[in-house]
């Protein structure tokens, strides 16, 4: 498997995998529709789209939204449903942690997603806020990982 960064050809699988995941647990929100219309906006704004590729197929994705020169938001992480449980999410998290210049990565999630929260904790994320989020109805927890 290989991690591909900022490949415009992977935008359609990025959106597809994200929408599958969101619909499994929640509902698409206005911010989801805006991002689907122009996913390369992430890169234009200084962030990254990471794709995990196996045998030429995108099997996992995530984004790093640039918050500042040293702080990024890990977002939109999704794995092909039939391939979950194989550690692909872990590979994406570690690839995000290796992005140059970042001193911290934070994420928004929901406490009903116990396996995801456990994965984030396993990779050094800790809770920095809980409660309703001003942008996403589906988010009620913010976690952060400080990078060395």
C-alpha positions as CSV (number, residue, x, y, z in Angstrom):
1,X,0.0,0.0,0.0
2,X,1.1,3.5,-0.7
3,X,-0.1,6.9,0.6
4,X,-0.6,9.4,-2.2
5,X,-0.9,13.1,-1.2
6,X,-2.9,15.7,-3.0
7,X,-3.8,13.7,-6.1
8,X,-6.6,15.4,-7.9
9,X,-7.6,12.1,-9.5
10,X,-8.5,10.8,-6.1
11,X,-11.1,13.5,-5.3
12,X,-14.1,11.3,-6.5
13,X,-13.1,8.3,-4.2
14,X,-12.4,10.8,-1.4
15,X,-15.9,12.2,-1.6
16,X,-17.5,8.7,-2.2
17,X,-15.9,7.1,0.8
18,X,-16.7,10.1,3.0
19,X,-20.3,10.2,2.0
20,X,-20.6,6.4,2.6
21,X,-19.2,6.8,6.1
22,X,-21.3,9.9,7.0
23,X,-24.5,8.3,5.8
24,X,-23.9,5.2,7.9
25,X,-23.9,7.2,11.1
26,X,-25.3,10.7,10.5
27,X,-26.7,12.9,7.7
28,X,-24.9,15.0,5.2
29,X,-24.6,18.6,6.2
30,X,-24.2,21.8,4.2
31,X,-20.5,21.8,4.8
32,X,-20.3,18.3,3.3
33,X,-22.1,19.5,0.1
34,X,-19.7,22.5,-0.2
35,X,-16.7,20.3,0.1
36,X,-18.0,17.8,-2.4
37,X,-18.4,20.6,-4.9
38,X,-14.6,21.5,-4.7
39,X,-12.5,19.0,-2.6
40,X,-9.2,20.5,-4.0
41,X,-10.1,23.6,-2.0
42,X,-8.4,21.8,0.9
43,X,-5.1,21.8,-1.0
44,X,-5.6,25.4,-2.3
45,X,-6.0,26.5,1.3
46,X,-2.7,24.9,2.3
47,X,-4.0,21.5,3.5
48,X,-3.7,18.0,2.1
49,X,-5.8,15.1,0.9
50,X,-4.3,11.7,1.6
51,X,-5.3,8.6,-0.2
52,X,-4.3,5.1,0.7
53,X,-3.9,3.1,-2.5
54,X,-3.9,-0.7,-2.9
55,X,-3.6,-2.3,-6.3
56,X,-4.4,1.0,-8.0
57,X,-7.6,1.5,-6.0
58,X,-8.2,4.1,-3.3
59,X,-9.1,2.2,-0.2
60,X,-8.8,4.9,2.4
61,X,-8.8,8.6,2.6
62,X,-8.5,11.6,4.9
63,X,-7.8,15.3,4.8
64,X,-5.7,17.7,6.7
65,X,-7.3,21.1,6.9
66,X,-4.7,23.8,7.5
67,X,-5.6,25.8,10.7
68,X,-2.3,27.5,10.9
69,X,1.3,26.9,9.8
70,X,1.8,24.5,12.7
71,X,-1.8,23.2,13.4
72,X,-3.9,21.0,11.1
73,X,-7.3,19.4,11.5
74,X,-7.5,15.7,10.7
75,X,-10.8,15.3,8.9
76,X,-12.8,13.2,6.6
77,X,-11.1,9.9,7.4
78,X,-12.9,7.0,5.8
79,X,-12.0,3.4,4.7
80,X,-13.7,1.2,2.1
81,X,-16.4,-0.6,4.2
82,X,-15.3,-4.1,3.1
83,X,-11.7,-3.4,4.3
84,X,-12.3,-2.0,7.7
85,X,-10.5,-3.6,10.6
86,X,-7.2,-4.0,8.7
87,X,-5.4,-1.1,10.3
88,X,-5.9,1.3,7.3
89,X,-7.1,4.1,9.6
90,X,-3.9,3.7,11.6
91,X,-1.8,4.1,8.5
92,X,-3.7,7.3,7.6
93,X,-3.3,8.8,11.1
94,X,0.4,8.1,11.1
95,X,0.8,9.6,7.6
96,X,-1.0,12.8,8.9
97,X,1.4,13.0,11.9
98,X,4.4,13.0,9.5
99,X,3.3,16.2,7.6
100,X,6.1,18.7,7.8
101,X,5.8,21.7,10.0
102,X,2.9,20.5,12.0
103,X,3.2,20.7,15.8
104,X,-0.4,19.6,16.5
105,X,-3.3,17.8,14.8
106,X,-6.8,18.0,16.1
107,X,-10.0,16.3,15.0
108,X,-13.8,16.6,15.5
109,X,-15.8,13.4,16.2
110,X,-18.7,12.0,18.1
111,X,-18.7,10.0,21.3
112,X,-21.1,7.4,19.8
113,X,-18.3,6.3,17.6
114,X,-16.5,4.4,20.3
115,X,-14.1,2.4,18.0
116,X,-13.0,5.7,16.4
117,X,-12.4,7.4,19.7
118,X,-10.4,4.4,20.9
119,X,-8.3,4.5,17.7
120,X,-7.6,8.2,18.2
121,X,-6.7,7.7,21.9
122,X,-4.4,4.8,20.9
123,X,-2.5,7.2,18.6
124,X,-2.0,9.9,21.2
125,X,-5.1,12.1,20.8
126,X,-6.6,13.5,24.0
127,X,-9.9,15.3,24.6
128,X,-9.7,19.1,24.6
129,X,-13.4,19.9,24.4
130,X,-16.8,18.2,24.6
131,X,-20.3,19.4,23.7
132,X,-22.2,20.7,20.7
133,X,-20.0,22.0,17.8
134,X,-20.8,25.3,16.1
135,X,-20.3,24.0,12.5
136,X,-21.2,20.3,12.5
137,X,-24.3,18.9,14.2
138,X,-22.7,15.4,14.2
139,X,-19.7,16.5,16.3
140,X,-19.6,16.6,20.1
141,X,-15.9,16.0,20.9
142,X,-12.6,17.6,19.9
143,X,-9.4,15.7,20.3
144,X,-5.8,16.8,19.7
145,X,-2.4,15.2,19.3
146,X,0.7,17.2,20.0
147,X,3.5,16.3,17.6
148,X,7.3,16.3,18.4
